[in-house]
Amino acid sequence: MGAMRKSTYSGEYTCLRKRLAAIRASAGLTQRQLAKLLDVPHSWIAKVESGERRIDLVEFAWFCNACGNSPATEATRILRECMLPRRAGGSRAGGRRS
């Protein structure tokens, strides 16, 4: 088995970061407002959304909850949109069509 590449530089991680920014924006929160809710510096949000800082599963759950979203629902959406392989013909795995 070969070495695993760094996920931070992958298209999947870029998709995750974009989804996090969209979750925050759809909640009507600025980076500063979300940072205040999470009790972190606003630069933490900026770094997570820009890819300068990785986010772990627990932090992902806190981020989603602070935005009023279910972490499980968001994780499922991110997996479907960003990480599951596409089938021939452009439809997503699992029978879901774009």
Buried (B, 14 or more C-beta within 10 A) or exposed (E): EEEEEEEEEEEBBEBBBBBBBEBBEEBEBEBEBBBBBBEBEBBBBBBBBEBEBBBEEEBBBBBBBBBEBEBEEBBEBBBBBBBBEEEEEEEBEEEEEE
